[in-house]
């Protein structure tokens, strides 16, 4: 919470730490060794946990042990030489121009919902917003006269999005 992480991230960290505590149930924090953490990572792998999820879990565990050291609740850090698992870095698949046109032409502009959906798709396409950022927008975040909107992103950071096309939408 102190880091200003998104609610979903905090919930994920809680789940990750519960699994970790359950795995280490018989050990005190000072009794946990690097090999115990490696065994836990192997356990996650055996459960079919994807590399990005294991990396997130490791981040939660690393933060937990750092907290214990800072508050002097533990004297050792089993995370010292443990590296975060790296997965394949895949490039996002991009749509062809006809696919983009097809997507943008899906909503029916003859209905209020179709107008809304078309505006949302156009905004996503024009700005690169995340869907969560889009649905978090309110009317006070949009300034059509000046052609910008304020977006609340990950970690509650705000950003200004500007487009030369938006004044045409008035």
N, C-alpha and C positions, 0 to 999 in steps of 0.2 A: 504494500500500500504506500510506503514511504517513497517509492520510486515513481509513483504516478502511473503504474501500469494499467492497461485496460482490464476491465472486469473479467473478460474471458481468460486473459493471461493469468490473472490471480487465481481464478477457479482451476485452471489447468495445473498451476504450480501446487495448489492444495492437493489435487488428486495425485500428482506425482510424488509429493512428500508423504502422503498416506501410504502409498505403495512402498516407498523407501523405509518408512518407520515399521511397516508390517514385516518387511524382509529382514530388518535389523533388530527385531523386537527384543532379542535377548542381550543386546549390546548397549552399553552406555556410549555417549558421544566420543569419549576419549579411547574407547576400546575399538572403534571402527578404524580399520586399516585401508590402505589403498587397494589391497587385494579384495577386501570385502566390497568396495565400491565397484571394482572390476567384475566381481561375481554378480553384483546387482545388475550391471549393464548386460552381462551375458544372459541373466534371467529375463530381462526385458526383450532381448533379441530372441530368446527361445519362445517368448509369448507372441512373437511376430510384430513387435512394436517397430514402426518405421524409424529410419535414422533421424529425421527431423524431430520426431516426438521424443526419441531417446536423448537428443541434444537438448531439447527443452527441459526434460527431466533432470539432466545433468546440471543445467543452469540453476534450477530450483535447489538442487542439493548443494551446489557450490555456494549459493547465497545463504543457505541454512547454516552451513559450517562456518562461513565468514561471520555470520551473526553470532554464533556461539563463541567464536574467538574474541570478537569485539566486546561482547558482554561478559567475557571471562567465565563462560559456562563450560568451556572446553579449553584444553591446552595444546591440542594437536589438530592439524588439518589434513585429513586423508586425501584431499583434493589437489594437493600441491603439484604433482606431476601427471595428473590425469587430463588428457586432451579430449576435447569435444569431438564426438564422432562426426565425420564428414560424409555426406551423401553425394550422389551425382548432382552436379549443377546443371539442371535442364533449362534451356531457353524456353520462354513461353511460346506457345504455338500462336502464330498470328493468322488473322483471317485474310482471305483474298478480297479484292475490291468488290467482286460480285457477292461474296458472302456478307460483307459489311452492308452493302446496299439492301440485300435481302433482309437482314436483321433489322435495319432501320425502317424498312417498309412494312414490317409485321403489324404494328399497332394500327387500328382503324381510327383515322382522324375524324370520323363522323360521330364518334362517341366521346364523352368526357374522359372516360378511362383510357381510351385510345390516345387522346391528346396528351394526357398525363404520361402514359407509357412512352410515347414517342419523345416527349421532352426529356424524360429520364434517360432513355437510350442515347439521344443526341448529346446530352450533358456528359454521360459516361464516356462516350466516344471522343468528344472534343477535349475533355480535361484529363482523362486517365484516373478519375476518382475511383476509390474502392466503393463497392456497393454499400458497405457500412457507413462510409462518409456521405454518400448520396442520401440514404434514408435518414441520416441524422441532420440534414439541412432543414432550416425553417425559413419562412419568408424574410425574416429580418437579416438573414445571412446573404441575401441576394440584392445587388444594386444594379438594375438593368440600365439606369441612366449613365452610370460610369463604366458599365461593362465588367463587373467583377463580382465574385462571391467569396465569402470567408468559410473555410472548411475546417472542421475539427477532426484532426487525424489521430493516428496512433499515439498513445501516451498523452492524450489531451493537448496536443500541440496544434495551434491554429496556423493555417496557411491561406494566402490570398491567391485565388485563381482568376486569371484575366483572359478575356478573349475579345478580339476585334469584332467578331460576328455578333456578339450578344446585343449590342445596341439595335441591330436590325430586328430583334425579336419583340421590341416594344409595341 
